[in-house]
């Protein structure tokens, strides 16, 4: 009987379905992966950090290795979350991974304060990438303030930990650089670099805090070619000096490695707009909007590109989108909406929208000039006169406003004022011509490629000739106005200046002869 029972138990043991045992990779193979990820992490820049994140994440998923890399994965996640904010990338995914890891692993509780630092750090960028989050309640804002106060009280502890590891040192620097009160003396963080003299991570933070420092940035890029964020910072500095081509070179290098940053793409778009390379500018505005669809500055830049390219029907919906989104760049959008409608001869619609622009941009000479021109074309001379004169209050040398006032007074046969305003317009056009010649001279000496230089110069020369014709026209009209007002010396002076332009030479000389015969 006992033998039968034993046999039954043995049969049950050997025949029962067994729980599958997972195959464990060789620990040496895993250790090699961890070592490779550690080497990537130590490089301190965005691209290698993301590669390290992937490797740590793969190892974390292996049985028996979670504890081995949980802290590495969490710290890498937080560093990437901060770096993305430094680059103007609005992305919560790495932050969410870090918080989940801290929640899953009791041993990572000490990282919670650093997650709070990363969470408090705002996305760094220019312009309006998105609206203020409607879901952020007053209570949540108070929670942010409480967290900041808590971190302030922990400062001594956080400073002590910063001496032990470059991760803690970096996060401490983030806190001190971005959360310190402007009324308190800023801590000198040079001791962090002294504590970690070989850390590119710390060197980078010291190079951008409290502001970007070219002398500190360049050696980092020389040492680590994939530190593309340094190229972004150098591009910023070049733009600040007004060196567009140098900025373009740096930013293209940055974009080569970091395609996720809307800050890099919008800066390139603005450079190409300044260089009047509309198609390239439009391309980078589109790249920016693919990352941040509600980035107001990119939407407006796109609309301006389309406007200058004569694609008015395409520009209008973009401007209407900005207005529908609300809050930001509304005045500018109404101005460009009216500008495009005016180009399309839709003056009734343009008149409504320019009023909206005036209420939001009450000291813009350009806005009041367009309003005056629209009113003049609609036959409302009283409004046109008022708006054009107000435009001159904000910019007395506004050639367009001066010329249109000359036309307005000519229509009213107020020849004295017509001559005066046309004369002022002519001198203003002369100033515009000098500015264009200076730009041409600058471009001729620039490092632009021959093809790009020729395209730019061709556009500027066309603009220069148009301005010269406008100047001659204004001088001729001034002469006519003064002659009709009986001011022969002024008429002769203006006509002589008009005759300098070949297009007006014959006509102006006829007017000069007429003035002389009337003496």
SULUR-V417964 format. One line per field, one symbol per residue. burial: # if it has 9 or more other ideal C-beta (glycine too) atoms within 8 Angstrom, else .. A space follows every 50 residues. Layout:
# SULUR-V417964
burial: ???
This chain:
# SULUR-V417964
burial: .............................#..##.###.########### ###.######.#..#..######################....##.###. ##..#..#..########.##.#...###.#.........#..#..##.# #..##..##.##...############.##........#..##.##..## #########..##..###.##..#.##############....#####.# #####.##..#############.#.##..#########.##.####### #######.#..#..##.######.#..################...#.## #.######.##..#############.#..#.##########.#...##. ##########....############.######..##.##..#....#.. .##.###.###.##..###################.##.##########. #..##.###.##.##....
